[in-house]
């Protein structure tokens, strides 16, 4: 159950982490999306430009056809009619023969002095403001060009293809020929088509981005499984750990195989380390116990010794006892790591055990320890001696790391499924960033304080191993200057 909860927590973390700038999934998705935007956007721009050029080219051909034909028509009609009537007849002929709608074609001809000789019917029908605007464009390009024209909002926007050229017949120059082709409707249709292409491009990019993000997420699933596997694996599961990614790409399978081999090497190294600590602790404990016995014997017969000799023997005996306790702790941890920690589980009344331990703690520490417990007995199935060792360790820490006038409190409570034991002190407290590490072996929050109290950093590690071996959990909550609370939860019978 604990493994499943850890796996769910890792999955939730991975869902949040993929939005981080350093996420591989985000980087791949963003990179491909940018490439798609550049590619599809470039294609859309090229299509829009090509459509615009095709539209303009079609009308330019029409304008050139009229421009080339017009002087010939004027010369032909001038043989039978006066010049102005011949020009007007040629304009009318251009309006009727042009392929496009005559209402979109406006033509006028001027004398060299600028006076208008003739104009098309469509120009006469145009609003006066629009005519004035056209007449004001005295300098028109020789080659046809598209202009966007409006009368400051009083007239609708128009798109015109403008062209002018000298008008000459056999008798000489007549003046200047002007032509304005109104392509507003087709230009608006083109703009609408361009907007539709742009919208379709944006929608395509968004849909492709979603599809690519899903595909990349699925492609990275094997790596995510490896991360979850590495996050949830514990030191006791190294030898049985195996990651199966048969459906993953070859490169990921190769990485998974290397991870399995590394875990196997770690398992062997950890087993060798545990065995070494266990053997050394076992082999050194006996001779040190013998040395301690001889030192205690000498101290009992210290009448003939000088004060300096007696002091030296006391220091040697104290250090020997400390080393023996350290070896005993190491041996306990080695047994717990190897699963060889002997536990004699029995049903006990937790209230009675707490009273016994607190009474013993008050006697040997000369400190006030208060019990807050329910009146009804709480039954748990546990190892009485191991639980005693745990509580003595926690109470001893509370005594060491709090002032002598501060009260130590032991709380006992029960819920439907578990019993809770809390040891509270009002000592110096533990910094938040160090609370997660205090159950590690040989870790000490304050090195100077630990040396003065004789600790080596194994007590809480043993507490954690013993409590978890009995099916419980131990946690800590602390604030600097306000004290610490160690909480033990055990399943009730």
Secondary structure in CASP SS format (residue, H / E / C, confidence):
PFRMAT SS
TARGET T0000
AUTHOR 0000-0000-0000
METHOD secondary structure of the structure
MODEL  1
X C 1.00
X H 1.00
X H 1.00
X H 1.00
X H 1.00
X H 1.00
X H 1.00
X H 1.00
X H 1.00
X H 1.00
X H 1.00
X H 1.00
X H 1.00
X H 1.00
X H 1.00
X H 1.00
X H 1.00
X C 1.00
X C 1.00
X C 1.00
X C 1.00
X C 1.00
X C 1.00
X H 1.00
X H 1.00
X H 1.00
X H 1.00
X H 1.00
X H 1.00
X H 1.00
X H 1.00
X H 1.00
X H 1.00
X H 1.00
X H 1.00
X H 1.00
X H 1.00
X H 1.00
X H 1.00
X H 1.00
X H 1.00
X H 1.00
X H 1.00
X H 1.00
X H 1.00
X H 1.00
X H 1.00
X H 1.00
X H 1.00
X H 1.00
X H 1.00
X H 1.00
X H 1.00
X H 1.00
X H 1.00
X H 1.00
X H 1.00
X H 1.00
X H 1.00
X H 1.00
X H 1.00
X H 1.00
X H 1.00
X H 1.00
X H 1.00
X H 1.00
X H 1.00
X H 1.00
X H 1.00
X H 1.00
X H 1.00
X H 1.00
X H 1.00
X H 1.00
X H 1.00
X H 1.00
X H 1.00
X H 1.00
X C 1.00
X C 1.00
X C 1.00
X C 1.00
X H 1.00
X H 1.00
X H 1.00
X H 1.00
X H 1.00
X H 1.00
X H 1.00
X H 1.00
X H 1.00
X H 1.00
X H 1.00
X H 1.00
X H 1.00
X H 1.00
X H 1.00
X C 1.00
X C 1.00
X C 1.00
X C 1.00
X H 1.00
X H 1.00
X H 1.00
X E 1.00
X E 1.00
X E 1.00
X E 1.00
X E 1.00
X E 1.00
X E 1.00
X C 1.00
X C 1.00
X C 1.00
X C 1.00
X E 1.00
X E 1.00
X E 1.00
X E 1.00
X C 1.00
X H 1.00
X H 1.00
X H 1.00
X H 1.00
X H 1.00
X C 1.00
X C 1.00
X H 1.00
X H 1.00
X H 1.00
X H 1.00
X H 1.00
X H 1.00
X H 1.00
X H 1.00
X H 1.00
X C 1.00
X C 1.00
X C 1.00
X C 1.00
X C 1.00
X C 1.00
X C 1.00
X C 1.00
X E 1.00
X E 1.00
X E 1.00
X E 1.00
X E 1.00
X C 1.00
X C 1.00
X C 1.00
X C 1.00
X C 1.00
X C 1.00
X C 1.00
X C 1.00
X E 1.00
X E 1.00
X E 1.00
X E 1.00
X E 1.00
X E 1.00
X E 1.00
X E 1.00
X E 1.00
X E 1.00
X E 1.00
X E 1.00
X C 1.00
X C 1.00
X E 1.00
X E 1.00
X E 1.00
X E 1.00
X E 1.00
X E 1.00
X E 1.00
X E 1.00
X E 1.00
X E 1.00
X E 1.00
X C 1.00
X H 1.00
X H 1.00
X H 1.00
X H 1.00
X H 1.00
X H 1.00
X H 1.00
X H 1.00
X H 1.00
X H 1.00
X H 1.00
X H 1.00
X H 1.00
X H 1.00
X H 1.00
X H 1.00
X H 1.00
X H 1.00
X H 1.00
X H 1.00
X H 1.00
X H 1.00
X H 1.00
X H 1.00
X H 1.00
X H 1.00
X H 1.00
X H 1.00
X H 1.00
X H 1.00
X H 1.00
X H 1.00
X H 1.00
X H 1.00
X H 1.00
X H 1.00
X C 1.00
X H 1.00
X H 1.00
X H 1.00
X H 1.00
X H 1.00
X H 1.00
X H 1.00
X H 1.00
X H 1.00
X H 1.00
X H 1.00
X H 1.00
X C 1.00
X C 1.00
X H 1.00
X H 1.00
X H 1.00
X C 1.00
X C 1.00
X C 1.00
X C 1.00
X C 1.00
X C 1.00
X C 1.00
X C 1.00
X C 1.00
X C 1.00
X C 1.00
X C 1.00
X H 1.00
X H 1.00
X H 1.00
X H 1.00
X H 1.00
X H 1.00
X H 1.00
X H 1.00
X H 1.00
X H 1.00
X H 1.00
X H 1.00
X H 1.00
X H 1.00
X H 1.00
X H 1.00
X H 1.00
X H 1.00
X H 1.00
X H 1.00
X H 1.00
X H 1.00
X H 1.00
X H 1.00
X H 1.00
X H 1.00
X H 1.00
X H 1.00
X H 1.00
X H 1.00
X H 1.00
X H 1.00
X H 1.00
X H 1.00
X H 1.00
X H 1.00
X H 1.00
X H 1.00
X H 1.00
X H 1.00
X H 1.00
X H 1.00
X H 1.00
X H 1.00
X H 1.00
X H 1.00
X H 1.00
X H 1.00
X H 1.00
X H 1.00
X H 1.00
X C 1.00
X H 1.00
X H 1.00
X H 1.00
X C 1.00
X C 1.00
X H 1.00
X H 1.00
X H 1.00
X H 1.00
X H 1.00
X H 1.00
X H 1.00
X H 1.00
X H 1.00
X H 1.00
X H 1.00
X H 1.00
X H 1.00
X H 1.00
X H 1.00
X H 1.00
X H 1.00
X H 1.00
X H 1.00
X H 1.00
X H 1.00
X H 1.00
X H 1.00
X H 1.00
X H 1.00
X H 1.00
X H 1.00
X H 1.00
X H 1.00
X H 1.00
X H 1.00
X C 1.00
X C 1.00
X C 1.00
X C 1.00
X C 1.00
X C 1.00
X C 1.00
X E 1.00
X E 1.00
X E 1.00
X E 1.00
X E 1.00
X H 1.00
X H 1.00
X H 1.00
X H 1.00
X H 1.00
X H 1.00
X H 1.00
X H 1.00
X H 1.00
X H 1.00
X H 1.00
X H 1.00
X H 1.00
X H 1.00
X H 1.00
X H 1.00
X C 1.00
X C 1.00
X C 1.00
X E 1.00
X E 1.00
X E 1.00
X E 1.00
X E 1.00
X C 1.00
X C 1.00
X C 1.00
X C 1.00
X C 1.00
X E 1.00
X E 1.00
X E 1.00
X E 1.00
X E 1.00
X H 1.00
X H 1.00
X H 1.00
X H 1.00
X H 1.00
X H 1.00
X H 1.00
X H 1.00
X H 1.00
X H 1.00
X H 1.00
X H 1.00
X H 1.00
X H 1.00
X H 1.00
X H 1.00
X H 1.00
X C 1.00
X C 1.00
X C 1.00
X C 1.00
X C 1.00
X C 1.00
X C 1.00
X E 1.00
X E 1.00
X E 1.00
X E 1.00
X E 1.00
X E 1.00
X E 1.00
X C 1.00
X C 1.00
X C 1.00
X E 1.00
X E 1.00
X E 1.00
X E 1.00
X E 1.00
X E 1.00
X E 1.00
X E 1.00
X C 1.00
X C 1.00
X C 1.00
X C 1.00
X C 1.00
X C 1.00
X H 1.00
X H 1.00
X H 1.00
X H 1.00
X C 1.00
X C 1.00
X C 1.00
X C 1.00
X C 1.00
X C 1.00
X C 1.00
X C 1.00
X C 1.00
X C 1.00
X C 1.00
X H 1.00
X H 1.00
X H 1.00
X H 1.00
X H 1.00
X H 1.00
X H 1.00
X C 1.00
X C 1.00
X C 1.00
X C 1.00
X C 1.00
X H 1.00
X H 1.00
X H 1.00
X H 1.00
X H 1.00
X H 1.00
X H 1.00
X H 1.00
X H 1.00
X H 1.00
X H 1.00
X C 1.00
X C 1.00
X C 1.00
X E 1.00
X E 1.00
X E 1.00
X E 1.00
X E 1.00
X E 1.00
X E 1.00
X C 1.00
X C 1.00
X C 1.00
X E 1.00
X E 1.00
X E 1.00
X E 1.00
X E 1.00
X E 1.00
X E 1.00
X E 1.00
X E 1.00
X E 1.00
X C 1.00
END
